[in-house]
């Protein structure tokens, strides 16, 4: 297997570069690298590029040019900036800055991105909150927004950040700026909480309140504030700079400098709107609207009454301009602004104009959004830009913005955080132990050790590095400094020597430079969902109380979280395999508790995997103390949990009427075959089948209604459809005959019973919380029909939580005419395994399993294997899935109770999964399964 290496390995801030390399390839081997990312709403973004390994079998994207794909040439960060949405007209934005974007990187054999064999993969976390950055929601008077504060006591240079016409609260740019030492206020101004839903006019009184809030904040360094805005937000910033006091610097990103459609108002002053004419909209060849020319002409140039009087601004203005902006003609407007300023005796402003760059100029490495739905028109419009040129512009513009604010808000030139840091020289008399203590606190907040520094053992070198009064990047002249704290990685612990005699100056223990806590995961590069992971934290203080928090977002953006409180041992180590949780989502020794205890942020949601080709990304955070929402962030890691083990092949099946997906293990085969059926929710559910394929089975995840051209309702099912599926498997060259196994859950279970009873070629059947009677709808097969078990929906009960319990609606299959609904499973050729949850609230699974046992024995069959699990509900999943105690039923549309207690069900799922594999290997003539490593 090839190994994907990422530097920095543990993730980084979104605006930082990452070095990607692949080792273990054959010399000159052609490969395709593919990147994928899902936003919080489940939208998928992808990019790929073709490469060739060097003569040592190494591929380093910092040295190897892409030969084709989403981009060509030497583009080390191309797999990020070239991401494109799977569905058109989507823009990548970060809605929750408290969680990272998880980028999956895959290495595929050859130069076909969708067909090549998977050689290796890695998950890369791109964060929007650097360690120590604080997020403070603001509800002050009318003002609504979020203030992001850098690490440390402050005060810090202050910026107000304003986005455009989309409304709401956009935080990601402000959160990244805070990582560079600025106290940044992400300001909402409409369509957020109790703010106006629409814009009637831009009322500067509201923005004046926001400015006063910043100027009065104890952690904001006065006397002036900076403003940063894009599009309409840029025009608001220009208006604020023109009319309000204490604004020292303003950055306009593709602003116009004119009053918009509704006008700008401040006290007795009103700037009339420039106006527009929708008849000037053009339609591009793609059918997307081009609105670049809809604004009215600027009659009178810089003396036009709709122009913002920016000559009144106290501080300088930086104009960032995209020459291919199709929202409006930003370059022209910047030139008019320059003329106005100079006409009023002001200096010529700084204008940076980028060719091939569109309207949405974002922080570095965000992919270009060439077109999306415009909020006011509610139609797709062109924003402009060419991906490569736009990406270069974003990198440069970000550095220009940081430099501009540092210069004009009282700091010195800001330098992007390097990958390696050294400490400058200082005489002993210039730095006291107290100075070292302060330096230690700063370093442990901002930095982590780099590999270079960890292996640096030369005592004299360490001595020189620690004799310092400031931090500066490797290669910069000593003595340079910056008022803005820089993120990055810091020096190792050591001792300090005097300037003259080189004698050691020992540091007190309180002044030692301690490495920031490190979250360790084994296996480190991620693992299959059904495998355990060992979680440990190093670098804590002895006995330190901490809270570990896990969070996961599914493909639809739903957030699931769990937390637990722990205490480090006397060496400052926390190992979840040895340390019991002291409280939180669970208590006691539960090494995998942070997974199985996950709960949805919004109730009645069940965690399912909809796309098995991408992993679930679990973010693990270590927080100081025992308050999960208030503790200081000490460390974090991202853990990828995959549903396709390396080498497992996913093959969509469209054979006759049969619809599903076949998962094949690595190797030539043939393999023992299984057909996997889920319940009455319908659709195609693949994740259990994909995981089973990783254990040596060829598994067909079979859809049977509510999928593509299959029936919409269960009433239209026929057993002949399932017979076709069995024949498909038996005839497949990769499936080892002469028989297959069946695995069914809930409604899928009684369908498996019917298949085993009437169809040939079935050797072993596993039923998870199944009924022994045919349910929901009659099931025809040839010239016969199995009637459905009687039910009365009016007999449901409501529990104390207000949820429906349907256990009582089903009639007894042993009574009256319902006996005809019992499936004649005594006719089955092979054995049965019943997996039963004793707290199943959907129906009486344990009662049904007992009926099956008695009927089989009454007909001369062996007693079936029945495994009952205490405290376990209806939805028994593969290991480590959190229990779903209640959800909205896909067909009924009502919230129903499924039952189960998390701790009991988690153990049941681990045990049941092993028993299912053992059962199938035994009865499908497979070999004894190899247990997953428990580490």
SEVEXGU-828648 format. One record per residue (C-alpha): x negated, y negated, z negated. Coordinates in steps of 0.05 Angstrom, whole numbers, padded with zeros to 5 digits, always signed. Each point is the difference from the previous one (the first is absolute). Example, Ala and Ser with C-alpha at 12.3 -4.5 7.8 and 13.67 -1.06 7.14 Angstrom:
-00246+00090-00156/-00027-00069+00013/
This chain:
+00000+00000+00000/-00022-00071+00015/-00007-00048-00059/+00028-00070+00004/-00040-00050-00041/+00026-00068-00021/-00041-00056-00031/+00023-00025-00049/+00026+00069-00016/+00054-00017-00051/+00037-00050+00043/-00008-00075+00006/+00038-00065+00008/+00038-00007+00065/-00044-00058+00024/-00065+00040-00011/-00031+00044+00054/-00009+00074-00009/-00055+00042+00032/+00027+00063+00032/-00045+00059+00019/+00010+00073+00015/-00052+00054-00015/-00003+00073+00017/+00018-00006+00074/-00037+00036+00056/-00052-00042+00037/+00036-00041+00053/+00068+00027-00020/+00059-00039+00028/+00050-00019-00054/+00060-00045-00009/+00009-00040-00064/+00072-00017-00017/+00024-00048-00054/+00071-00003-00027/+00034-00043-00051/+00071-00005-00026/+00028-00064-00028/+00047-00003-00060/+00060+00008+00045/-00027+00063+00032/-00021-00031+00067/-00059+00038+00030/-00059-00037+00031/-00054+00038+00038/-00065-00011+00039/-00050+00048+00031/-00067-00003+00034/-00045+00050+00036/-00072+00009-00020/-00060+00045+00010/-00046+00024-00056/-00074-00015+00004/-00054+00053+00009/+00001+00015-00075/+00075+00012-00002/+00012-00067-00034/+00052-00051+00019/-00008-00070-00031/+00052-00050+00023/-00048-00057-00016/-00046+00026+00055/+00042+00042+00047/+00044-00035+00052/+00071+00024+00012/+00006+00032+00069/+00074-00011+00006/+00067+00002-00036/+00030-00059-00036/-00065-00039+00012/-00069+00007+00031/-00069-00021-00020/-00035-00010-00067/+00058-00015-00047/-00015+00026-00071/+00069-00024-00025/+00038+00014+00064/+00041+00056-00030/+00032-00052-00045/+00009-00061+00043/+00024+00042+00059/+00057+00033-00039/+00065-00002+00038/+00071+00015-00025/+00032+00065+00021/+00064-00039+00012/-00009-00065+00039/+00010-00070-00027/-00024+00014-00070/-00051-00042-00038/-00044+00029-00054/+00011-00039-00064/-00015+00018-00073/+00062-00005-00042/-00027+00027-00066/-00071-00024-00014/-00004+00043-00063/-00008+00063+00042/-00051+00010+00055/+00010+00018+00073/-00023+00072+00009/-00035+00010+00067/-00008+00072+00022/-00060+00014+00044/-00002+00064+00041/-00055+00029+00043/+00027+00041+00059/-00041+00044+00046/-00006-00026+00071/+00029-00062+00032/+00075+00014-00004/+00028-00034-00063/+00063+00043-00005/-00027+00068+00020/-00069+00007-00030/-00015+00046-00058/-00005-00035-00067/-00073+00000-00023/+00004-00045-00061/+00038-00056-00033/-00003-00051-00056/+00045-00049-00034/-00022-00072-00009/+00033-00048-00049/+00002-00073+00020/+00020-00042-00060/+00030-00069-00005/-00018-00011-00073/-00074+00003-00016/-00015+00027-00070/+00016-00053-00052/+00045-00043+00044/+00064-00017-00038/+00068-00005+00031/+00046-00049-00036/+00073-00008+00024/+00020-00073-00004/+00071-00024-00017/-00013-00072-00022/+00058-00049+00009/+00021+00008+00072/-00067+00028+00021/-00004+00073+00021/-00062+00039+00019/-00060+00039-00026/-00065-00027-00027/-00062+00042+00010/-00058-00013-00048/-00071+00024+00010/-00035+00040-00055/-00030-00039-00057/+00022-00058-00044/+00001-00055+00054/+00018-00053+00016/-00001+00015+00075/+00007-00040+00064/+00074-00002+00017/+00036+00013+00066/+00074+00002+00018/+00014+00050+00056/+00062-00008+00044/+00024+00046+00056/+00047-00016+00057/+00072+00008+00024/+00009+00071-00025/+00016-00023-00070/-00004+00042-00063/-00063+00007-00041/-00064+00022+00036/-00057+00015-00047/-00055+00037+00036/-00041-00059+00024/+00003-00033-00068/-00020+00064-00036/-00061+00008+00046/-00021-00072-00010/+00002+00010-00076/-00052+00055+00010/-00046-00055+00026/+00007-00043-00062/+00060-00044+00015/+00062-00007-00043/+00050+00008+00056/+00074-00013-00004/+00042+00039+00051/+00060-00047+00005/+00070+00020+00023/+00045-00055+00025/+00062+00034+00028/+00035+00067+00005/-00029+00025-00066/+00039+00012-00064/+00040-00063-00017/-00034-00044+00053/+00042-00023+00060/+00015+00054+00050/-00011-00046+00059/-00040-00063+00014/+00042-00063+00008/-00061-00045-00004/-00069+00002-00031/+00009-00035-00067/-00069-00019-00026/+00026-00010-00071/+00000+00076-00009/-00072+00005+00024/-00020-00058-00045/+00025+00042-00059/-00044+00057+00023/-00060-00047+00005/+00013-00027-00070/+00004+00072-00026/-00069+00015+00027/-00032-00065-00024/+00026+00012-00071/-00021+00073-00003/-00055+00012-00050/-00037+00048+00047/+00001-00046+00060/-00060-00047+00009/+00021-00070+00018/+00005-00054+00019/+00017+00022+00071/+00036+00059+00031/-00009+00033+00068/+00057+00019+00047/+00002+00057+00050/+00057+00011+00048/+00017+00036+00065/+00052-00021+00051/+00057-00036-00035/-00039+00009-00065/-00057-00039+00031/+00046-00058+00017/+00026+00000-00071/-00072-00003-00025/-00016-00058+00046/+00062-00036-00026/-00020+00013-00073/-00070-00026+00014/+00030-00062+00032/+00048-00020-00055/-00023+00033-00065/-00060-00016-00044/-00058+00044-00024/-00007+00041+00064/-00073+00005+00017/-00001+00047+00060/+00050+00028+00049/-00005+00058+00049/+00050+00004+00057/+00004+00067+00037/+00037-00010+00066/+00042-00057-00028/+00031-00053+00044/-00006-00064-00041/+00072-00018+00017/+00065+00003-00037/+00037+00064+00017/+00072+00012+00019/+00030-00028-00064/-00045-00058-00018/-00044-00015-00060/+00024-00040-00060/-00037-00032-00058/+00036-00049-00045/+00023-00056+00047/-00042+00023+00059/+00028+00045+00055/-00040+00026+00059/+00049+00018+00056/-00007+00067+00035/-00036+00004+00066/+00056+00044+00026/+00001+00056+00052/+00037+00026+00060/+00015+00075+00003/+00011-00005+00074/-00075-00003+00008/-00009+00070-00026/-00036+00045+00050/+00007+00075+00005/-00066+00039+00008/-00006+00060+00046/+00010+00045-00061/+00067-00032-00014/-00026-00036-00062/+00014-00074-00009/-00055-00052+00006/+00019-00062-00041/-00065-00039+00007/+00033-00057+00040/+00067-00007-00036/-00022-00059-00042/+00014-00069+00026/-00058-00039+00031/-00041-00044-00046/+00022-00067+00027/-00048-00053-00023/-00054+00049-00019/-00028-00011-00070/+00048-00057-00012/+00062+00044+00008/+00048-00013-00058/+00006+00075-00013/-00074+00007-00014/-00022+00010-00072/-00041-00061-00025/-00060+00042-00017/-00045-00061+00001/+00026-00012-00071/-00032+00064-00024/-00054-00010-00054/-00043+00059+00020/-00026+00032+00064/+00040+00046+00045/-00023+00063+00035/+00039+00022+00061/-00004+00074+00017/+00027+00009+00071/+00017+00059+00044/-00008-00019+00073/+00050+00054+00020/+00053-00020-00051/+00068+00011+00032/+00041-00026-00058/-00018-00071+00020/-00060-00036+00030/-00044-00002-00062/-00062-00022+00036/+00036-00060+00031/+00030-00019-00068/-00068+00003-00034/-00029-00046+00053/+00057-00050-00011/-00012+00004-00075/-00073-00016+00011/+00018-00060+00042/+00048-00026-00053/-00050+00007-00056/-00055-00036+00040/+00049-00054+00022/+00013-00016-00073/-00074-00004-00018/-00008+00070-00026/-00056+00048+00016/+00010+00050+00056/+00028+00063-00033/-00032+00068+00005/+00036+00040+00054/-00020+00073+00012/+00033+00026+00063/-00003+00075+00016/+00010+00027+00070/+00044+00061+00009/+00031-00012-00068/+00075-00001-00013/+00046-00031-00051/-00008+00047-00060/-00071-00011-00023/-00006+00045-00061/-00056+00020-00049/-00053+00045+00032/+00017+00068+00028/+00075-00010+00004/+00023+00026+00068/+00025-00050+00051/+00075-00009+00004/+00011-00019+00073/+00076+00000-00005/+00055+00010-00052/+00071-00021-00018/+00004-00075-00012/+00042-00013-00062/+00040-00060+00025/+00014+00026+00070/+00006+00072-00024/-00032+00021+00066/-00069+00026+00019/-00049-00055+00017/-00073-00002+00022/-00052-00025-00050/-00060+00007+00046/-00070+00025-00011/-00048+00053+00026/-00019+00052-00052/-00076-00004+00002/-00005-00075+00006/+00054-00009-00053/-00037+00046-00049/-00065-00039+00008/+00038-00065-00011/+00031+00026-00065/-00068+00019-00029/-00031-00067+00017/+00061-00041-00021/+00001+00034-00069/-00072-00019-00013/+00013-00071+00025/+00059-00007-00047/-00039+00025-00061/-00058-00046+00016/+00046-00060+00012/+00036+00008-00067/-00064+00012-00040/-00031-00062+00030/+00059-00048-00009/+00029+00026-00065/-00064-00010-00039/-00037+00065+00012/-00058+00016+00046/-00001+00043+00061/+00034+00067-00011/-00034+00062+00028/+00039+00063+00015/-00014+00055-00052/-00060+00041+00022/-00010+00074-00010/-00063-00009-00043/-00014-00050-00055/-00063-00021-00037/-00013-00044-00059/-00042-00063+00006/-00059-00018-00045/+00004-00042-00064/-00048-00014-00057/+00015+00032-00067/+00011-00069-00031/+00053-00016+00051/+00046+00058-00017/+00021+00023-00069/+00031+00065-00022/+00067-00036-00001/-00013-00018+00074/-00012+00073+00014/+00063+00019-00035/+00040-00048+00043/-00035+00026+00062/+00017+00071-00021/+00073-00016-00008/+00002-00033+00068/-00036+00057+00035/+00041+00055-00031/+00063-00037+00022/-00022-00013+00071/-00049+00054+00020/-00015+00074+00005/-00067+00031+00011/-00021+00015+00071/-00036+00064+00019/-00064-00038+00012/+00001-00029-00069/+00017+00067-00034/-00061+00034+00030/-00046-00059-00013/-00045+00024-00056/-00059-00047+00002/-00002-00033-00068/-00036-00062+00024/+00052-00008+00056/+00057+00007-00050/-00034-00050-00045/-00004-00052+00055/+00072+00012+00020/+00027-00011-00070/-00039-00064-00014/+00052-00044+00031/+00047-00057-00009/+00042+00011+00063/+00018+00051+00052/-00016-00008+00073/+00003+00045+00062/-00061+00039+00022/-00040-00040+00050/+00026-00069-00022/-00049-00050-00028/-00004+00002-00076/+00031-00060-00033/+00062-00001+00045/+00064+00001-00039/+00075-00006+00008/+00053-00026-00048/+00048+00051+00028/-00009+00070-00031/-00017+00051+00051/+00025+00072+00000/-00046+00057+00015/-00046+00049-00034/-00048-00015-00056/-00065+00022-00030/-00015+00060-00044/-00009-00003-00075/-00071-00011-00024/-00045-00045-00041/-00030-00069+00009/-00072-00022-00004/-00032-00066-00015/-00026-00043+00057/-00072-00003-00023/-00017+00065-00035/+00050+00049+00030/+00016+00027-00069/+00068+00031-00006/+00055-00042-00030/+00050+00053-00025/+00073-00016+00009/+00048+00009-00058/+00052+00054+00011/+00055-00053+00006/-00041-00031+00056/-00013+00063+00040/+00024-00001+00071/+00048+00057+00004/+00021+00033+00065/+00073-00011+00016/+00043+00062-00013/+00000+00049+00057/+00059+00045+00019/-00025+00068+00024/+00043+00048+00040/-00018+00073+00015/+00006+00016+00057/-00022-00070+00017/+00024-00006+00072/+00072+00019-00014/+00033+00068+00002/+00064+00036+00019/+00063-00021-00038/+00006+00068-00033/-00071-00001-00027/-00020-00028-00068/-00047-00059-00006/-00045-00013-00059/+00003-00072-00024/-00052-00031-00045/-00023-00070-00019/-00072-00016-00018/-00030-00064-00027/+00051-00014-00055/-00018-00021-00070/+00000+00056-00052/+00072+00011-00023/+00026-00055+00046/+00076+00001+00008/+00021-00001+00073/+00062+00010+00042/-00003+00039+00066/+00052-00019+00051/+00016+00037+00065/+00040-00029+00057/+00023+00027+00067/+00042-00028+00056/+00038+00046+00047/+00008-00013+00074/+00061-00043-00012/-00035-00045-00049/+00031+00028-00064/-00047-00007-00059/-00011+00057-00050/-00040-00011-00064/-00024+00035-00062/-00045-00020-00057/-00032+00031-00062/-00040-00025-00059/-00067+00031-00018/-00062-00012-00042/-00071+00011+00024/-00045+00048-00038/-00061-00020-00040/-00042-00003+00064/+00048-00047+00035/+00025+00057+00045/+00073+00015+00015/+00014+00067+00032/+00074+00015+00012/-00015+00075-00001/-00021-00007-00073/+00033-00063-00027/+00074+00001-00020/+00045-00057+00020/+00021-00040-00062/+00063-00028+00031/+00031-00029+00063/+00034+00040+00054/-00022+00065-00036/-00039+00023-00061/-00050+00055-00013/-00052+00034+00044/+00027-00009+00070/-00057-00006+00051/+00049-00009+00058/+00052-00040-00040/-00012-00065+00039/+00028+00035+00061/+00058+00043-00025/+00023-00056-00046/+00007-00051+00056/+00067-00036-00002/+00033-00044+00053/+00001-00074-00012/+00072+00000+00026/+00044+00055-00028/+00030+00060+00038/-00059+00008+00047/-00034+00067+00014/-00072+00004+00022/-00004+00037+00066/-00054+00001+00054/+00028-00021+00067/-00064-00001+00041/-00047+00057-00019/-00054-00026+00047/-00016-00056-00049/-00017+00009-00073/+00033-00030-00061/-00048-00052-00029/+00000+00000-00076/-00031-00061-00032/-00029+00012-00069/-00014-00060-00045/-00035-00004-00067/+00027-00056-00044/-00029-00024-00066/+00042+00016-00061/+00066+00035-00006/+00046-00048+00037/+00008+00024+00072/+00023-00067+00028/-00044-00047-00040/-00068+00031-00006/-00061-00025+00037/-00017+00041+00061/-00065+00039-00013/-00004+00044+00060/+00040+00035+00054/-00004+00053+00054/+00042+00024+00058/+00015+00074+00007/+00024+00031+00065/+00048+00060-00006/+00006+00034+00066/+00055+00045+00028/-00043+00028+00056/-00063+00036-00022/-00058-00005+00049/+00012+00044+00060/+00075+00009-00010/+00037-00012+00065/+00067-00033+00006/+00040+00023+00061/+00069-00031+00015/+00049+00053+00022/+00054-00012+00053/+00014+00071+00023/+00070+00013+00027/+00046-00026-00054/-00053+00006-00055/-00026-00065-00029/-00055-00004-00052/-00075-00002-00011/-00048+00059-00003/-00061-00007-00045/-00058+00046+00016/-00059+00013-00047/-00072-00009+00023/-00029+00057+00040/+00021+00046+00056/+00056+00038-00034/+00048+00033+00002/+00028-00021-00068/+00057+00023-00045/+00061-00039+00022/+00052-00037-00042/+00062-00040+00018/+00012-00058-00049/+00070-00030-00010/+00020-00059-00043/+00069-00018-00025/+00062-00039+00018/-00036-00066+00011/-00013+00019+00073/-00056-00024+00045/-00069+00030+00004/-00040+00008-00064/-00072+00021+00013/-00041-00010-00063/+00011+00068-00033/-00015+00036+00066/-00063-00041+00012/-00027+00016-00069/+00015+00075+00007/-00038+00001+00066/-00061-00022-00040/+00005+00067-00037/-00003+00043+00062/+00073+00004+00024/+00029-00019+00067/+00060-00040-00023/+00059-00025+00041/+00034-00060-00033/+00069+00010+00031/+00052-00055+00009/+00072+00023+00006/+00043-00062+00000/-00006-00076+00002/-00063+00002+00043/-00007-00020+00072/+00052+00038+00042/+00020+00048-00056/+00071-00001-00029/+00017-00059-00044/+00039+00042-00050/-00008+00068-00032/+00068+00021+00027/-00031+00010+00068/-00055+00048-00023/-00006+00071+00028/-00045+00055-00024/-00022+00012+00072/-00040-00065-00005/-00042+00029-00057/-00007+00065+00038/-00032-00039+00057/-00049-00029-00051/-00018+00069-00026/-00012+00025+00071/-00043-00061+00015/-00045+00017-00059/-00003+00075+00015/-00020-00014+00072/-00052-00053-00017/-00072+00024+00012/-00025-00033-00063/+00052+00034-00045/-00017+00068-00028/+00058+00049+00009/+00040+00041-00003/+00037-00042-00052/+00005-00070-00029/+00018-00029-00067/+00053-00051-00019/-00004-00056-00050/+00063-00040-00016/+00020-00053-00050/+00072-00016-00021/+00045+00006+00063/-00061+00024+00037/-00002+00057-00050/+00068+00029+00017/-00016-00008+00074/-00063+00042-00013/+00043+00052-00035/+00045+00004+00061/-00059+00006+00047/-00031+00056-00042/+00067+00036-00003/+00017-00001+00075/-00064-00011+00039/-00057+00047+00015/-00074-00012-00011/+00005-00031-00070/-00043+00032-00054/+00000-00047-00059/+00046-00057-00023/-00011-00053-00053/+00059-00039-00026/-00008-00064-00041/+00063-00018-00039/+00045+00033+00050/+00071+00024-00001/+00016+00073+00019/+00063-00022+00037/+00004-00039+00065/+00013-00073-00019/+00026-00065+00029/+00025+00027+00068/+00018+00068+00031/-00058+00034+00036/+00017+00039+00064/-00043+00056+00029/+00022+00036+00062/+00070+00027-00013/+00002-00014-00075/+00003-00061-00046/-00025-00006-00071/+00049-00047-00035/-00026-00054-00046/+00005+00002-00075/+00059-00039-00026/-00012-00066-00034/+00040-00057-00030/-00037-00067+00001/+00049-00027-00051/-00030+00044-00053/-00065-00039-00004/-00020-00030-00067/-00035-00065-00016/-00059+00002-00049/-00020-00054-00049/-00041-00035+00053/+00059-00006+00047/-00026+00052+00048/+00042+00053+00033/-00010+00073-00020/+00026+00048+00053/-00016+00065-00036/+00073+00011-00017/+00030-00012+00069/-00019+00069+00026/+00047+00059-00009/-00023+00067-00026/-00022+00043+00059/+00021+00063-00038/+00073-00021-00004/+00056+00008+00050/-00010-00019+00073/-00067-00031-00017/-00030+00070+00000/+00001-00002+00076/-00048-00058-00002/-00054+00042-00034/-00055+00016+00050/-00012+00075+00008/-00073-00006-00017/-00003+00073-00020/-00009+00012+00075/-00067-00038+00000/-00062+00039+00021/-00048-00032-00049/-00005-00023-00073/+00023-00065-00031/-00032-00049-00047/+00048-00047-00037/-00030-00064-00028/+00050-00029-00050/+00003-00066-00038/+00037+00011-00065/+00020-00074-00001/+00025-00001+00072/+00059-00049+00000/+00020+00011+00073/+00028+00070-00011/-00009+00061-00044/-00064+00027+00030/-00015+00048-00057/+00071+00029+00003/-00007+00010+00075/-00067+00035-00008/+00031+00047-00051/+00057+00017+00050/-00053+00016+00052/-00038+00046-00047/+00063+00039-00020/+00025+00006+00072/-00067+00024+00027/-00007+00053-00054/+00073+00022+00009/-00017+00014+00073/-00062+00041-00016/-00050-00055+00011/-00059-00020-00044/+00012-00052-00053/-00023-00067+00030/-00054-00043-00031/+00034-00058-00036/-00042-00054-00033/+00038-00049-00044/-00032-00065-00023/+00023-00036-00062/+00013-00075+00006/-00004+00003+00076/+00050-00033+00045/+00024+00010+00071/-00056-00031+00042/-00058+00047-00011/-00057-00025+00044/-00073+00017+00012/-00046-00016-00058/-00008-00071-00027/+00061-00029+00034/+00037-00042-00053/+00067+00027-00023/+00060-00030+00033/+00054+00001-00053/+00051-00039+00041/+00007-00029+00070/+00050-00021+00052/+00022+00062+00038/-00015-00008+00074/+00067+00028+00023/+00046-00019-00058/-00028-00070-00007/+00010+00004-00075/-00052+00000-00057/-00002+00070-00029/-00038+00032-00058/-00051+00054+00017/-00025+00015-00070/-00070+00016-00025/-00049-00026-00052/-00066-00026+00028/-00048+00039-00043/+00037+00067+00008/+00013-00009+00074/-00073-00018+00015/-00023+00065-00030/+00055+00039+00036/-00021-00029+00067/-00073+00020-00009/+00019+00071-00020/+00055+00009+00052/-00048-00022+00056/-00050+00053-00019/+00053+00053-00005/+00030-00018+00068/-00068+00008+00034/-00015+00065-00036/+00069+00028+00019/-00008-00016+00074/-00072+00025+00004/+00022+00065-00032/+00060+00014+00044/-00023-00030+00066/-00063+00044+00001/-00044-00060-00012/-00062+00000-00044/+00001-00021-00072/+00001-00076-00002/-00060-00038-00024/+00018-00046-00058/-00016-00074+00007/-00058-00022-00043/+00020-00027-00068/-00067-00035-00005/
